[in-house]
Amino acid sequence: MKFSKEQLTAVTVHTVFEGDQSGDLQQLHNRKLFSGKPNTTYAMLNVSGEGTIYYGLGKEDEINPYLTTTYFHHLGKYLEKMNLPNVHLTIPSKIQEDSEMKAKVFEGLYQAEYKYNEFKKSKKEAFELTVSVERPDDMEASFITVEHVVKGAFVARDFVNQPSNQLYPETYAAQIVDLFKDTNVSVEVYDEKQIEELGMEAFLTVAKGSNRAPRLIVMKYMPLDQEEHITIVGKGMTYDSGGYAIKSTAGMVNMKSDMAGSAAVVGALYALEKVGVQQNVVGVIAAAENMIDGKAMKNGDIIGSMKGTTIEVNNTDAEGRLTLADAIYYAATELKSTEIVDLATLTGAAIAALGPNTTAMISNNDDLADAVLDASEKGCEPTHRLPAFPSHYKMIKGQFGELNNAPKGGGGAITAGIFLEHFAEGLPWVHLDIAGPSFGGKPFDYLPAGASGTGVKTLYRWIAAK
């Protein structure tokens, strides 16, 4: 998508609220041709595709940033369908004068351009929209920031959409190194021997069943002349078969997406660096595959961890929390982070609790939780904080080891989260379970089918606001 400060005149798109009867709209309303209801259109174009389009935004008193993103995303899809790549856009003053909503105009339009067709011989020509607006000087800065953040979400989507025969720990690390080449993000990649030297037994145990060696990937964006930093940690399971607690065929087919948390970390760092946000941030990914062979962990095993805590593996399909345990402990102790936020496609229980379109949060710190929740709202990535009671902490205690990776009794999104809290060493910490919204079988609102890039905008907003 491109932003033009020069007004484009061939096609003008008037975005209007329901009930607006100014100018030609009164006649259209009287003839029941156009009412302004959400996502409705009325086009007056000649054979050359020139003229005027009216696009409905629904009721003015109901509009908000999320709906603005969604409606303008649908408008972008409509313009692509009509093959109208150059338009002048008029926007109601309620949106134009609200800094959050006017940015969402561009965000919705921009996200409409996303496609992933890397493995198709016949590739549809990319549609790139160029837009001019009224008062362009007021909106240019919003567009530039949105451009980088949305591209960060696209980076995350592209990683997640890659099949696991193309993207596995070694190639994932190499692609991240290539992405951040000649930028202000430095990347360190630790191989299996180096991971073993760090004592990451839980992480290595998960990786044992695969012939693809694991990688620990550490990305540092440090624009400030100080060591103090926050750390964002992403679950990096490039494929999850479930191990000996093997998934069904249907449950396994999209398990290339089990690294979506880590992709969000990469996408957020991409956006932060491009915008030039002045905050020190480190990203950590423990990348592995959860597969089956004679060396693979088994249900009932007791394993160690970098912290030294022993863990009963009561479910090999609860593997992500094992890799994250070592990654979070590494962030807390080796990196000496001030705050930690982790993202993971961790539990089906999060979907059972909140549905497929909402992120579940667990946290040990109200101030940090509130800041991340505020960022998720502004980023239009719905998130809900779940409670954690003393009874939940009792549930994760092991019988023969110190912790149980998959206790029975329900509340799985909560117990998985507080299992991870054990490794945060008392630091302010937030866990975001993105199992639902990270990957979808069909489009939803402004999100495409497949990878959504969920988490990128939340992380960016939280860090940029610090």
C-alpha positions in Angstrom: 0.0 0.0 0.0 1.2 3.5 -0.8 0.2 6.9 0.6 -0.1 9.8 -1.8 0.0 13.4 -0.7 -1.2 14.4 -4.1 -5.0 14.0 -4.4 -6.0 11.1 -6.7 -9.1 12.1 -8.7 -10.1 9.1 -10.9 -12.1 7.4 -8.1 -13.3 9.0 -4.9 -14.5 6.7 -2.1 -16.8 8.4 0.4 -16.9 6.4 3.7 -20.1 7.4 5.5 -22.1 6.6 8.5 -25.6 5.1 8.4 -28.2 7.8 8.2 -26.0 10.4 6.5 -28.2 12.1 3.9 -25.9 14.9 2.7 -25.6 15.6 -1.0 -26.4 12.6 -3.3 -26.9 10.4 -0.3 -30.4 11.7 0.3 -31.5 10.6 -3.1 -29.8 7.2 -2.7 -31.5 6.8 0.7 -34.9 7.8 -0.7 -34.6 5.2 -3.5 -33.3 2.6 -1.0 -30.1 2.1 -3.0 -27.7 2.8 -0.2 -28.2 3.2 3.6 -24.7 3.3 5.0 -25.0 0.0 6.8 -21.7 -1.7 7.6 -19.8 -2.9 4.5 -22.5 -1.9 2.0 -21.4 -0.1 -1.2 -22.9 1.9 -4.0 -20.7 2.5 -7.0 -21.2 5.2 -9.8 -18.4 4.3 -12.1 -18.0 4.6 -15.9 -16.6 1.9 -18.1 -13.0 3.2 -17.4 -13.5 2.6 -13.7 -13.7 6.3 -12.9 -16.3 7.9 -10.6 -17.6 7.7 -7.1 -18.2 5.0 -4.5 -20.1 5.2 -1.3 -19.1 2.8 1.5 -21.0 2.2 4.7 -19.5 2.3 8.2 -22.6 1.6 10.2 -23.9 3.7 13.1 -21.7 6.6 14.1 -22.2 5.9 17.9 -21.1 2.3 17.5 -17.8 2.9 15.6 -14.6 2.0 17.5 -10.9 1.2 16.5 -11.7 -2.5 16.1 -14.6 -1.9 13.8 -12.7 0.7 11.9 -10.0 -1.8 11.2 -12.5 -4.4 10.1 -14.6 -2.2 7.9 -11.7 -0.6 6.1 -10.2 -4.1 5.6 -13.4 -5.1 3.8 -13.2 -1.9 1.8 -9.7 -2.8 0.7 -10.9 -6.3 -0.4 -13.8 -4.6 -2.3 -11.4 -2.3 -4.1 -9.2 -5.2 -5.1 -12.2 -7.1 -6.4 -13.2 -4.0 -8.5 -9.5 -3.6 -9.6 -9.3 0.0 -8.4 -5.8 0.4 -7.2 -5.8 4.3 -7.0 -8.4 6.0 -4.9 -9.1 9.2 -3.1 -10.7 8.6 0.3 -13.0 10.8 2.3 -13.3 9.9 6.0 -15.9 11.1 8.5 -14.6 13.7 11.0 -15.3 11.4 14.0 -12.6 9.0 12.6 -10.3 11.7 11.1 -10.1 13.5 14.5 -9.4 10.4 16.6 -5.7 9.4 16.5 -6.4 5.8 17.2 -9.2 5.4 14.6 -7.6 7.3 11.8 -4.5 5.0 12.1 -6.9 2.0 11.9 -8.1 3.2 8.5 -4.7 2.5 7.0 -4.3 -0.6 9.1 -7.5 -2.2 7.7 -6.7 -1.2 4.1 -3.1 -2.4 4.4 -4.0 -5.8 5.8 -6.4 -6.4 3.0 -3.3 -6.8 0.7 -1.8 -9.8 2.5 -1.5 -13.1 0.5 0.6 -16.2 1.0 0.9 -18.1 -2.3 4.6 -19.1 -2.1 3.9 -22.7 -3.2 1.5 -22.0 -6.0 2.7 -22.1 -9.6 0.0 -19.7 -10.8 0.4 -16.6 -8.6 -2.2 -13.9 -8.8 -0.6 -10.5 -9.4 -0.2 -8.6 -6.2 -2.7 -5.9 -5.6 -1.2 -2.7 -4.2 -3.5 0.1 -3.2 -2.5 3.8 -3.4 -4.6 6.1 -1.3 -4.9 9.9 -1.0 -6.9 11.5 1.8 -8.2 14.9 2.9 -5.7 16.7 5.2 -2.8 14.4 4.2 -0.4 16.2 6.5 -2.4 15.1 9.5 -2.3 11.5 8.5 1.0 10.8 6.9 2.8 10.1 10.2 0.0 7.6 11.1 0.5 5.8 7.8 4.3 5.5 8.2 4.0 3.8 11.6 1.1 1.6 10.5 3.2 0.5 7.5 6.0 -0.8 9.7 3.7 -2.5 12.2 1.6 -4.2 9.6 4.6 -5.4 7.8 5.8 -6.8 11.1 2.5 -8.8 11.3 3.1 -9.9 7.7 6.6 -11.2 8.7 5.0 -13.2 11.4 2.3 -14.6 9.1 4.8 -15.6 6.5 6.9 -17.6 9.0 3.8 -19.3 10.4 2.4 -20.2 7.0 5.5 -22.0 5.9 5.2 -25.8 6.0 7.3 -27.7 8.5 9.3 -29.4 5.7 10.6 -25.9 4.8 10.7 -24.3 8.2 12.4 -26.2 11.0 14.7 -25.0 13.7 17.9 -24.7 11.6 16.2 -23.0 8.7 14.0 -20.8 11.0 17.2 -19.5 12.7 18.8 -18.9 9.3 15.8 -17.0 8.0 15.8 -14.8 11.1 19.4 -14.0 10.7 18.8 -13.1 7.1 15.8 -10.9 8.1 17.8 -8.8 10.5 20.9 -8.6 8.4 22.1 -4.9 8.2 19.6 -3.8 10.8 20.0 -2.7 14.5 18.8 -6.2 15.7 21.7 -8.6 16.4 21.0 -12.3 16.3 22.8 -15.1 18.2 22.0 -18.7 17.4 22.9 -21.4 19.8 23.3 -25.0 18.5 22.5 -28.2 20.4 25.9 -28.4 22.1 25.7 -24.9 23.3 22.1 -25.4 24.5 23.3 -28.4 26.5 26.1 -26.3 28.0 23.4 -23.9 29.3 21.7 -26.8 31.0 18.4 -26.6 29.2 17.4 -30.2 29.8 13.6 -29.6 29.5 14.1 -27.9 26.1 16.5 -30.6 24.9 14.2 -33.4 26.1 11.4 -32.1 23.9 13.7 -32.0 20.9 15.1 -35.6 21.3 12.5 -37.3 19.2 13.3 -35.3 16.0 16.2 -35.6 13.6 16.0 -31.8 13.3 18.4 -30.4 15.9 17.0 -27.6 18.1 18.1 -24.0 18.1 18.1 -21.3 20.7 17.7 -17.9 19.0 18.4 -14.7 20.8 17.6 -11.4 19.1 18.8 -8.1 20.7 17.5 -4.6 19.8 19.3 -2.3 22.2 19.1 1.4 20.9 19.7 2.8 24.4 23.2 2.9 25.8 22.4 0.7 28.8 22.1 -3.0 29.6 18.6 -2.8 31.2 16.0 -4.4 28.9 12.7 -6.3 28.7 12.5 -9.7 27.1 9.8 -11.2 24.9 9.8 -15.0 24.7 8.0 -17.0 22.0 7.1 -20.7 21.8 9.0 -22.0 18.8 7.7 -25.5 18.1 8.1 -25.6 14.3 6.0 -28.8 14.3 4.1 -30.7 17.1 3.0 -34.2 16.5 2.1 -34.5 20.2 4.9 -37.0 20.7 3.7 -40.3 22.3 0.5 -38.5 23.2 0.0 -38.3 19.5 -2.5 -35.9 18.0 -5.3 -37.0 15.6 -4.8 -36.4 11.9 -7.1 -33.4 12.1 -5.3 -32.0 15.1 -1.9 -32.4 13.6 -2.5 -30.9 10.1 -1.9 -27.3 11.1 0.8 -27.9 13.7 3.3 -26.0 11.6 1.6 -23.0 13.4 2.8 -24.1 16.8 5.6 -21.6 16.5 3.2 -18.6 16.1 4.3 -17.1 19.5 7.9 -17.0 18.3 6.9 -15.5 15.0 5.0 -12.7 16.8 8.3 -12.0 18.7 10.2 -11.7 15.4 7.5 -9.5 13.8 7.4 -7.2 16.8 11.1 -6.7 16.8 11.0 -6.0 13.1 8.4 -3.3 13.7 10.2 -1.8 16.7 13.4 -1.5 14.7 11.8 -0.1 11.6 9.9 2.6 13.6 13.0 3.2 15.7 11.3 2.8 19.1 13.7 3.8 21.9 13.4 0.8 24.2 15.9 -2.0 24.8 14.2 -5.4 23.9 15.5 -8.9 23.7 13.6 -11.7 21.9 14.2 -15.4 22.8 13.0 -18.4 20.9 13.6 -22.1 21.8 13.0 -23.7 18.4 12.3 -27.5 18.2 10.1 -30.2 16.8 8.1 -32.6 19.0 8.3 -35.9 17.2 8.5 -39.6 17.9 11.4 -42.1 17.8 13.2 -44.3 20.2 14.9 -41.4 22.0 11.7 -39.3 22.4 10.3 -38.5 25.8 7.5 -40.7 27.0 4.4 -40.1 29.1 5.4 -40.7 32.7 9.1 -39.6 32.3 10.7 -37.3 34.9 13.1 -34.8 33.4 15.2 -31.9 34.6 15.3 -28.2 33.6 17.8 -25.3 33.4 16.5 -24.2 36.8 17.1 -27.6 38.3 13.4 -28.2 38.9 12.3 -31.8 38.1 9.2 -32.2 36.0 6.8 -35.1 35.6 5.9 -35.4 31.9 2.4 -36.7 32.2 1.6 -35.6 28.7 4.1 -35.3 25.9 1.7 -33.1 24.0 2.2 -30.5 26.8 5.7 -29.9 25.4 5.6 -26.2 24.7 5.7 -25.3 28.4 8.8 -27.4 28.8 10.7 -25.5 26.1 9.4 -22.2 27.4 10.4 -23.1 31.0 14.0 -23.1 30.0 13.7 -20.1 27.7 11.9 -18.0 30.4 14.5 -19.0 33.1 17.3 -18.1 30.7 15.7 -14.7 30.2 15.3 -14.2 33.9 18.8 -15.3 35.0 21.3 -15.3 32.1 19.9 -12.2 30.4 18.8 -10.5 33.6 15.6 -9.1 32.2 13.5 -6.5 34.0 10.2 -7.8 32.7 9.2 -10.9 30.7 6.3 -11.4 28.3 5.9 -14.8 26.7 3.6 -15.8 23.8 2.6 -19.3 23.0 0.0 -21.5 21.2 -0.1 -23.4 24.5 -3.5 -24.9 25.2 -6.8 -26.0 23.7 -8.1 -25.0 27.2 -7.7 -21.3 26.3 -10.0 -21.9 23.3 -12.5 -23.7 25.5 -12.5 -20.9 28.0 -12.6 -17.9 25.6 -13.4 -19.1 22.1 -11.2 -19.1 19.0 -10.6 -15.3 18.7 -9.4 -14.2 22.1 -6.0 -14.4 23.7 -5.8 -15.7 27.3 -3.5 -14.0 29.8 -2.0 -15.1 33.1 0.3 -12.8 35.0 2.0 -12.3 38.4 2.0 -8.5 38.2 -1.0 -6.3 38.0 0.8 -3.2 36.6 2.4 -5.2 33.7 -0.8 -7.1 33.0 -2.8 -3.8 32.8 -0.2 -2.3 30.4 -0.3 -5.3 28.1 -4.1 -5.5 28.2 -4.2 -1.8 27.2 -1.8 -2.5 24.4 -3.9 -5.4 23.2 -7.1 -3.3 23.2 -5.4 -0.5 21.2 -3.8 -3.1 18.9 -7.3 -4.7 18.3 -6.1 -8.1 19.5 -8.8 -9.1 22.1 -7.2 -10.4 25.3 -8.7 -11.5 28.6 -6.8 -12.1 31.9 -7.7 -15.3 33.7 -7.5 -15.6 37.5 -5.0 -17.9 39.3 -6.0 -19.2 42.8 -3.9 -21.1 45.4 -5.8 -24.2 44.3 -4.3 -23.9 40.8 -0.8 -23.7 42.2 -1.4 -26.9 44.1 -2.5 -28.6 40.9 0.9 -28.3 39.2 2.8 -30.0 42.0 4.2 -33.3 41.0 3.9 -36.6 42.8 7.4 -37.9 42.1 8.9 -34.8 40.5 8.5 -31.3 41.7 6.2 -30.1 39.0 3.5 -31.8 36.8 3.4 -30.6 33.2 -0.2 -31.6 32.6 -2.4 -31.9 35.8 -5.9 -33.2 35.5 -9.0 -31.4 36.8 -9.6 -28.6 34.3 -8.4 -25.0 34.1 -5.6 -26.1 31.7 -4.9 -22.6 30.4 -4.4 -21.4 34.0 -2.2 -24.3 35.2 -0.1 -24.1 32.0 0.5 -20.5 32.7 1.4 -20.8 36.3 3.7 -23.7 35.4 5.7 -21.1 33.4 5.5 -18.6 36.2 7.7 -20.9 38.3 10.6 -20.2 35.9 10.2 -16.4 35.9 12.1 -16.1 39.2 9.6 -13.5 40.6 10.1 -11.0 37.8 7.1 -9.1 36.5 5.8 -11.6 33.9 2.9 -12.0 31.5 1.9 -15.1 29.6 -0.3 -14.8 26.5 -1.9 -18.0 25.2 -2.6 -17.3 21.5 -3.8 -20.9 20.7 -7.1 -19.6 19.4 -6.5 -16.5 17.3 -3.0 -17.3 15.9 -4.3 -19.5 13.1 -7.7 -19.8 11.5 -9.3 -22.0 8.8 -11.2 -19.1 7.4 -11.0 -15.3 7.4 -12.3 -13.5 10.5 -13.0 -9.8 10.6 -9.7 -8.2 9.4 -7.7 -11.5 9.7 -7.0 -13.8 6.8 -7.3 -17.6 6.7 -4.2 -19.2 8.0 -1.7 -17.3 10.1 -3.0 -14.1 11.7 0.2 -12.5 13.1 -1.6 -12.2 16.5 0.6 -10.7 19.2 2.7 -8.4 17.0 0.6 -5.3 17.5 0.1 -6.0 21.2 3.8 -6.3 21.8 4.6 -3.3 19.7 2.0 -1.1 21.4 3.1 -2.2 24.9 6.8 -1.6 24.2 6.3 1.7 22.3 4.2 3.1 25.1 6.8 2.4 27.9 
